Amino acid sequence: MQLTARSICIDYYPIKTWSNNIIPEKYLRILTFKGQTQTKRIISEAQLNDEILDRVTNYSYNVTDNHTNRPQFHTSGGTL
């Protein structure tokens, strides 16, 4: 999922292990401002849903892309 508002872009990607196993209910959140990456973090599915609803409903963010078919690799030593 991708949300945009003016020069802010927030991308949400499903994450997977190096063995291509999707990690359920965890997403990579990447915040970009004017083309520069500001933060990257792992969030839960509940946080994802709350954040999307809040930004679309209360602020001028628009859904501009869908990244559900583009999982990103993540390593965390086996735990999240």
C-alpha positions as CSV (number, residue, x, y, z in Angstrom):
1,M,0.0,0.0,0.0
2,Q,1.2,3.5,-0.7
3,L,-0.2,6.8,0.8
4,T,0.8,10.2,-0.6
5,A,0.1,13.8,0.5
6,R,2.1,16.6,-1.1
7,S,5.8,15.7,-0.8
8,I,5.2,12.9,1.8
9,C,5.0,9.3,0.7
10,I,4.4,6.3,3.0
11,D,4.9,2.8,1.6
12,Y,3.8,-0.4,3.4
13,Y,5.2,-3.7,2.2
14,P,4.6,-7.3,3.4
15,I,7.8,-8.8,4.6
16,K,9.4,-12.2,4.0
17,T,12.4,-14.3,5.2
18,W,15.3,-15.2,2.9
19,S,13.5,-18.6,2.4
20,N,10.5,-16.7,0.9
21,N,8.2,-17.3,3.8
22,I,5.8,-14.4,4.3
23,I,5.8,-13.2,7.9
24,P,2.1,-12.9,8.8
25,E,0.8,-9.7,10.3
26,K,4.0,-7.7,9.9
27,Y,4.8,-5.0,7.4
28,L,7.7,-2.8,6.4
29,R,6.8,0.9,6.7
30,I,8.9,3.4,4.8
31,L,8.4,7.2,5.2
32,T,9.8,9.4,2.4
33,F,9.9,13.2,2.3
34,K,10.7,14.9,-0.9
35,G,12.3,11.8,-2.3
36,Q,14.5,11.2,0.7
37,T,13.9,8.1,3.0
38,Q,13.3,9.4,6.5
39,T,12.4,6.2,8.5
40,K,12.0,2.5,8.0
41,R,10.3,0.3,10.6
42,I,8.4,-2.9,11.1
43,I,4.8,-2.5,12.2
44,S,1.9,-4.9,12.9
45,E,-1.2,-5.3,10.8
46,A,-3.3,-3.5,13.4
47,Q,-0.9,-0.5,13.3
48,L,-1.1,-0.6,9.5
49,N,-4.9,-0.5,9.4
50,D,-5.1,2.2,12.1
51,E,-2.6,4.4,10.4
52,I,-4.1,4.1,6.9
53,L,-7.6,4.8,8.2
54,D,-6.4,7.8,10.2
55,R,-4.4,9.4,7.4
56,V,-7.0,8.9,4.7
57,T,-9.9,10.0,6.9
58,N,-8.4,12.8,8.9
59,Y,-5.7,14.1,6.7
60,S,-5.3,14.7,2.9
61,Y,-3.6,11.4,2.1
62,N,-4.6,9.4,-1.0
63,V,-4.0,5.7,-1.7
64,T,-1.8,5.7,-4.8
65,D,-0.4,2.2,-5.1
66,N,-0.7,-1.4,-3.8
67,H,2.4,-3.2,-2.8
68,T,0.8,-6.5,-1.5
69,N,2.4,-8.5,-4.3
70,R,5.9,-7.1,-3.6
71,P,7.1,-8.5,-0.3
72,Q,10.5,-7.3,1.0
73,F,13.2,-9.3,2.7
74,H,13.8,-8.9,6.4
75,T,16.2,-10.5,8.8
76,S,15.9,-10.1,12.5
77,G,17.7,-13.1,13.9
78,G,14.6,-15.2,13.8
79,T,12.3,-13.0,15.9
80,L,10.1,-10.0,15.3
